[in-house]
Every structure is written in structure tokens, then in C-alpha cells.
Amino acid sequence: MRTLIKKTEQAFTSNYSDISIPKNNFFTWYISGIPFEESDFEFCKIGLVGYPHTIKNTNGTEIQIDAESHTRMLRDQSHVVSTIFDFIPHFPEDNNDFTEFRNTDDMMITAFTTTQDTVSSVYKDILNFSKVYNIGPSEEDEQKIQNMKNKLVTTYQQENLATGEMETKTKPSPLMEQYIEKMRQYMDAVDNYSNLLTSAATATGNDPEAIKMITGFKSKKNMYEQKLKLAEQEWITMGYKNEVEGIYAYLDQVNRNSMLLYKKDLIAKFDEGKISSSEDQFFYYTTLNPPNLTETDWPSFMFNDGDYDGYYSETMNSWNIPDDISLGIYSQGLDFGSKINIYNNQKFASLNLTFEFRPVTIERRWFDAGFFAMRGWNLGDVWNNNWTEPISDGQTKPSGRLIAYPTTAIFVRNITLSLEEAESLYKYMDDCSKANQSIRWGPILLGGPYSRLGVKRNFQYFIEDGKIKIPGIQLIAAINKLSPKSPDPDPNFDPKEFV
């Protein structure tokens, strides 16, 4: 199995130019494949808003699905995928013999283990408890900003009738009032022209009203276009359009230079990513790209006895796979914590394995890892009082709360396993199937029952012509990206300027 893992890792990273693995990436192999049906990825293609339609169940009976039910299904699909990829990879401790880390140019490989934290929870803490360097404008820029603002608004004093005190109020300046008036006139011209187009486009048949609309469009089109152009010219010349929008552009550019506004935007995107499942469980929306992954090209992979000698001698660079992780064939019941039964005869006269695989990108629109590499921020006292570790210390074998995060998922399907003299294995699988147990081989799920959102499913396999065939889709690995040293504030920044 270790030889197989080595070859598959090379296959996964050599077939796609966009999946070339730099030094700051590494593999995580799932202890057993996570099964999926094609319909589980529907939300990736159409989003989270359902529509009424008809489907057929396994018996061929048509079932009507209303929009509300379909929406709940899409949200639940998203909940499953988002939760699976919200993990933070965990590295074994150095005091275990099997975790020796060798820093070479090969891919780093770990078995799936995770911390108690999630990517979304730690990222939330980062946004809540970080401080950013606030670079204020110079005195000259401040004066320029104030002068521009004065062109847009006028201040005046007005008595508060309740208290009798004078209060400072603002209103649009004469320049701004003219801008607003000419903009309104232009928008009216746009509406009139749009209404004319819409009326003509929707007129059908020989109805007198329809003929009137089409005739009116032909006769009035040029006039309405001239009115529209004139309104725009008056907005520019008499409404100070370019001047006002130039002021807005300058003020926007000044604001964009502020890390405070940048962080505010990160928080807004993060909050927008929070949604709920049909059971009112909150999660942060994650999807996969390409969205139609089951319809795209899936390269083929083949492994046989001849590969063993070539790959066995190669070093698998590691925060290594623990020896107590089973890489052989075993079975387990559907319930968590149920007894594991190991197939004792793990030797076969011959082995041939083929499958199709597809790497897909994990997309979290609420997550901006680029923030980690910026030098204009640091962690505040609340973080330091609650956690002793940074996000990542950036070391060769890093330590921290978010030292890495999954960026690519590896799915496989159409697995065919050919073994000679494997009659005892086939009997073992048959016995497991009758006992309602799933059968697993290292990171590959060979078949058996599983549960998804409280619904029992069966991951099917077939034994045909002496071969085990597993057509279904399963997730077997993830590629993770290491976080840089973070935070890593510029030493030239005054700590007092972080807010």
C-alpha cells in the first residue's frame, strides 16, 4: 500500500499543470475513502437556490420536488462538503518514532489527523483579535481631503427645538445640488428610452395596441436618443459630473490605502460566507471548482506488481504515515466506534489496480490567505492571553493554530482491483456485506454501508470475472498549503500605530 501511495501521489501531481506541487504543499491521505454520489455535487453547479422539478427514485417512480425542498437539499449538500474541507491538518509529535521528518525536495505525506480547530474558527479569531497598522494621511493630504469634502457638502447651524442649543448640520453644496439635479434628469431620460424599447420588444401580434407600440418606437426612437445624449451632456457641463466623480475617486483611493478598511472588507466577506443547513447548523460556504467535476476529464491510473520494485525503494518524505494506521484490508460497522475486523491474509499472488482520478480546487470565498503574508498587522492581547501559538511560526516543521489548510481535493472513481488467488478475500467481502459492514483498503473504500445526513446509503461493489469493480466516487486525499510565518509585522512599524 505504501508503494501504491507513492505512485498515486506522483500521478496526481504530474497530470495537471495547475497541480504542480511547490515546497510549501503536502499530501494528506484519508484513512478511508469518503463516498459520494454524483447528485451530492449539484450545489456546485447551480448554487443554493432550488427550483421545482421532477426526479426518479431507484424504482423509477417520478417524484415531484418543490423549490423549498430542493433548496434544503442544496444547502445540506453544501454543508457536507464545507464541513469536510474545514479541517486543519495536524502533524504527529516528534517523540514518536514514526514521525521523523526528512526535509528533502520530495512531496511530504501525512495520514489524515486534525486539530480540534477548523479553518473557519481560527480565521474568525484572526479577524476578531488582530490589529492592523493604521497609516494616516499627511497634513497636506488631510487638508486636500477636507477641501474636497467642502466642495460636496455645506455646513450650517440650526437650533435644536427640544434643547434650544445650536447644532452643526450638513447639506449638499451648490455644486452637489446641481450634480444631483442633472443626474436625475439624465436618469429620467434613460427610463423614458428604456420604456420605449421595452414596449416595442414586448409588442406581439396584430393587436392595435401592439401596432401602436411598434410604430411609436420607430417614430420616436431618434428623438429619445437625442434627449438621452443631451441630458448626459448637461450632466457633464452644468452638473459637474466629472468634477464630482473625480473627488469621489480620490477619496476612495485614499481610503483604499488604509489597512483598517481592508480588514473591514475581509470581515464583511467572512460574514457573508456564513449560512445555515436545513437543520439550522451554521457553516461557512465552501464549493469545488470545476463545478461540473463529474462531467470533466478524469485521467486513468494503473498500478501492478511491476511498479512495486520501482517505487518501494523511493523515500516517502514525511511527517510520515503512522505504523498504527492500517494500510491493509479491514472492515467496520456503520456506527462510529464499532469493532474493526482485519482481513488476515494480506498477501496475493498478483495485484492490478486501475481507477480514474480528478483533482479539484477547494474554493472558500470568505477566506483570504493572502492576509497572512502581509507585514502590516499583528495579533492583539486577547489572542496572546488565550493562545500561546501564533498562526504559524514558519519553521520547516511548523507550529501554530493554522499552519496549513486544504486547497485541492483528490477524487477517484471506477476502481477495478484484480487479484489472483483471492477467493478468501471475496468470501471475506461477502461476509462483511451480509454483516452490514464496510470494507476498506488503506485510503480506498471497497464498498459497504455509510450514512449521510442521517440517511443510510450503500457504496456498491461488484465481483465480476475475478475482479472487484467499484464504480462510485470517493474522496481519498487532499493537497494542503502551508501558511507562511504569520503574523510577521514589519519591524520598522511603530507598535503604537496598530489598532
N, C-alpha and C positions, 0 to 999 in steps of 0.2 A: 504493500500500500504506500509506503514512503517513496518507493521508486515511481509509482503512478503519480503521486502528488507532485514530484519534481517535474515530470514531463508535462503534466497538465498546466502547471504554473508557466512553463515556457511557451506552451501553445497559446494560452490565454493572452499573453503579452506580446506575441510576435505576429498575430493575425490582424491586429488593428494598430494603425499608426498613431491613433489618438490614445492608445492604452499603453504606450511605451512607459516603462517604469523607471523614474528617476530614483536617486538615492533616498529621497525622503518619503518613499512609499513602501508599503509592505502588505503581504497577504494575511488574511485571517480565514482559516478554514472552519466551516461549521462542523460541529461534532457529528451531525447527521443532516442530510438534505432537508430543507423546508419545502413541502409540496405546495403547488399552486395549480389552479385551473385557469384556462385562458380568460374566462369571464372575470377573474379576480383583478385583471388589469384594465377593465373597461374605463374606470375613472381617469386613467392616464390619458385616454384618447378624448373623452367628452367632458371632463371636469366633474363638478359636484352637483349640477342641476339636472334632475331627471326629467323624463317625458313619458307620456302614456304609450305603451306598445304591447305587443303580444310575443310571448316566448313559448317554447315547447319543453315540457319536462322529460325525464328519462323514458317515460312511457309513450311519448309522442303526443300527449294531450296538450292542447293550447291553453295558456293561462294569460289572462289579462293583467297587466301591471300598470297601475296608475302612476302619475308623476310623483306623488308624495312617497310612495313605496320605493320607486326607482331612486329617488334622491337619497333615501335612507340607505339603500344598498350601496350606492356610490360612496357615501360618507364612511360606511363600515369598511369597504374595500380600502379606502384611503387610510383609515385608522390602522388597519393591519400592517400595511406597507410602511407607514410613517413610524409605527412603533418598532418594527423590526430593525429599521436603519437608524434609530435614535440612540444606539449604543455607543459607548466609548470603549475602544479596545483596551484590555488590561494585559500587562506583561507579568509573567511569573517572577517571583522573588529570586534574588541571586543566591540565596542559601540552599537552593535545590540543585542537585547535580545536573538535572536535565536542562537547566535554563542558561547554560553558558552561552554568552553572546559573542559571536565572532564577527568582527566588523570587516567584511570584505565587500567586493563590488557586486555580489550576487543578491538576489531577492531575499528579503527577510520574511520568515514564515512563522506564524503562531497558530495555535488552536484557539477556537472561539472561547474566550472568557471575557467578562466585562466587569467594570466597576459598578458601584451602586448608583453612580451618577448617570445622567443622559446628556447628549449633546445639547438638547434644548434647555435643560435645567441649568447647566453650567453657563451656557451662553446668556441666559437670563440674568444669572448672578453677575456676569461680567458687565452687562449693560447697566445693571442697577447699582453696582458698587465700584465702578471705575470713575476716575477723574480725568478730564481732558485738559490739555494746555490751551488756555484762552488767550489768543493773540489779539489784543485790542488794536483799533486803528490809531495812527499817529494823530497828533494835534491838528496837523494840516488836513488830514483826511476827515477828521471829525468835523472840522469847520466846513469842509466841502459837502459832507453828508447833510449837515444842518441847513446849509444854503439851499441844497436841492429839495429837502423836505419842505422848506419855507415856500418854495415855488408851487408846491402841491396843496398845502393847507394854510389857512389863515387862523390865527388865534384871536380871541376876543374875550372880554369879561362880561359875565352875566350873573345877576343876583339870584341866589337860591331863595325861592319864596318861602320855604319852610324855616330856614335858619337866618335869613337876612344877610348871609355872607356872600361875598363876591367870589365866583368860581371861574377858572380859566376853561374855556371851551374852544373847540376847533370846528372849522367848516371848510369845504373846498375853496381853494383860492380862485380868483377870477380866471386864471389860466386853466385851472382844473374844471371849473364850471363850463367853460367854453368847450373843453375837450369832451366832457360828458354829453353836452347838448349835441355836438356834431356827431359823436359816436352813436347816439340814439337815433338821429336822423339817418345815418348810414344803415343801421340795423333795421330800421323800418323799410328802407329801400330793398334790403336783402330779403326781408319777409315777403314784401309785395311781389318781388321777382320769383321767389320760391313758390308762392301760392299759385302764380300764373303757370309755372312749369308743372306743378303737381296736378292742377285741374286738367291740363291738357293730357298729361300722361295717364290719368285715370278715366278719361272720357272714352267710352266704347259704344259701338253700335250706331244706329241711325236716329237715335232719340234726339229731338230738337235741342234739348239742353246740352247733350254731348256735342252736337254740331256747333252750338254757340260757343262752347268752351274752346274747341279746336280753332274755330275761326278767330275768336278773341286772342288766342295765343299768337296766331300768325300776324295779326294786325298790330298787336301791342308789344310784341317781343322786343323790337328795336328800341321803342320808346322806354320800356322798363330798363333795358340795358344801359341806355344813356343816363337815366335817372340814377342808376346804381353807380356809374362811373363819376357822375357829378357829385353825388353825396360823398364818395370816397375822397375826391379832390378837395372838397370843402373841409372835410375832417382833417386832411393833411395841412392845408393852408390856413384855415381860420380856426381849426380846433386844436392846433399844436400837437397833432398826433405823434410825429416823430420826436418832438422835444420831450413830451411826457413819457413816452415809451423808452426813450434814451435814459431818462432819470431812473425809471424802474429797473432797467438793465444794469445800471451802475450800482444801485443799491443792492440788487440781487447778487452781483458779483462780489461785493464786499461781504455780504452775509455768507456766501459760499466758502469764503476763506476761514470761517470760524469752525473749529472742531466741535463747538457746542451744538451748532446746527447739524453738523454731520452725524453726531451721536444721536441727536433728536430724530433724524431720519432713520437711523438704524433701529431705534426703539419703535418707531411707527411701523416699519416693515415687520418687525418681530411680532408686534401685537396683531397685525393683520393676518399673520400666519396661524393664529390660534383659532381652531374650530372644534366642534363637538361631534361625536358619533351619535347614532340613533339612541344609544343608551346614556347620552349626556356625559360621556367621558371626553375630557378635553385633551387635545393633542395638537402638535404643530405640523401643518400640512407638508408632506413630502411626496414627490412624484418621481417617475422614471422617464428617461429620455434615451432612445426614441420612444414616444408614447405608444406606438403600434408595434411593440417589440416582438410579438408573436408572429407578425407578418413580414418581418425583415429577414435578411440573410443570416443563417446560423451555420458557421463553418463546422466541419466534421473533425472529430478527434479519434485516433486509433491507438490502442496500446496492446502489445502482445509480449510473449516470452522473450522475443529478441531484444526488446527495449530494456530488459532488466539489467543486463551486464553494463550497458552503456550509461545508464542513469544511476545505478546503485552506488558506483564509486564516487559520484559527484557529491560535494559537500552541500547540504541544505543549510544555508546560512540561517541562524535562528536566534531569536528569543524562541527556543526550539519547541517542538511538539512534545508534550509530556509523555513519558512512557506509560502512565496510567490511563491515557486516553486510548480507548480501544480502536485499533485500525483494522480489526478483523471483522468477521460476520457475527452479528448478535441480534437478539430480538427483545422487544419490550412491549408491555401492555400500553393501552391508550392513556391510562391515568398517570399523572405525574408521580414519580416515586415508586412506580410499580417495579416488580422484580425484573432484572436483566438476565436473560438466558444466553450464554455464549455457545456458539457452534464450535465444537472442539476440534473437528477435523478441518484445519485451515490450509491444508496442502492439496494442490490439484496437479494433475499431470500436464495440463496445458491451460493457458488463460488468454483469451482475446476479448478486448473491450472496445466498443465504439459508442460514441454519442455525438450529439450536436450541442454547441455551446454559444452563448451570447453575452458579452459584457455590455452593461447598460449604465448610463450615468445616473447617479442619485442627485436629484435637484431639491434643494431647500431654499426657496426664495426669501425666507425670513432670516437666513444665516449668511453673514458676510465675514468669511475667514480672513479677508484682506485687512481687517481691522487689527488682527493680531500682530502684523508686521509693522504697523505704524509706530513712530517714535514719539508721538505727541500725546501719550496717555499713560496712566499708571493706575494701580489698584489702591482703593481708599482704605481707611481704618476699619470699616465694617468687614471687609474681606479679610484683612490681616488678623482681626480679632476672632474670626470664626474658622479660618483655614490656614494651615501652616504652609501649604504649597502654592506656587504660582499657577498660571495656566500651563506653562511648560518651562523647564529650565534649559531646554535646547541642547541637552547633552547627547552623547552618542546613544546611550540608553536612557531616554528622558524620564523625568519625574514631574508630575503635575496633575491638575484636575482634568485637563483636556489636552493630553499630549498627542492625540490623533483622533481622526473622525473618518468614517467610511465615505468614499467618493464614487466607487464603482461596484456594482453587484454582478456576480457571475451566475448565470442560469444555465442549466443543461436540460436536454430532453432527448427522447428517442434513444434511450440507452439499450444496447444489446450486449449481453455478457455470455460468452461461450466458454464452457469448461468441459474438459474431458474427465471421465470417471467421477462425475459429480452427482451420482444418483442419491447418495446420502444427503447431499445438500438440498436437492429437490424435495426429498422426503421431509427434511427439517423445515423448509419453507412451507410445505403443505401443512405440516403440524402447527406451525405458527399461525398460519392463516385460519385454520379451524379454531385455534385458541384466541382469535381476535387480537393478535399481536403483530406489530410492525417489524419488518426485517431490515436491518441496516448493515452497510459495509463501509466502514470509515465515514467519509463525508457524504456517501451516496445512500439514499433511501431506496431500497429494492422494492418495497411495497408494504401494504398494510393499512390499518385504520388510522385516522387522525381527526382532530377536532378543529373547527374554525368558527369562531364567534358562536360557540355553543352548538354548532351543527356538526354531526358526525359525518365524515366523508371516508372514502376508501381510495387509496392510491394504488391503482391496479398494476399488476404484472402478469405476464403470460409465459409459460414454458412451452416452447414450440421448436421442434426439430433439434432438441438438445440444447436450446439457447433460452436464456432468460431475457425477455423483452419488457422494457418499462417505458411506455410512450409519454408519460406525463412530464410536466415541467417541475423542476425543483431548483431551489437556491442552494448552492454548495459553498460559495466563498464570497469574500468582499475584499476589495483593494482599499487600503486606508492611506490617508496622507498625514504625515507628522506635522504638528504645529511647530512654528519657529520659537525661539526663545521669546517668551511673552509673559508679562509686559517687558519691554526693553526701551525705556524712555531715554531721550537724548540727554546726556549729562550736562549739556550747556543750558538746558531749560531750568528756570528757577522753580523749585518745588512749590513755592507760594503761589505760582500762577496757574496751578492745576485746580480746577473747580468741578 
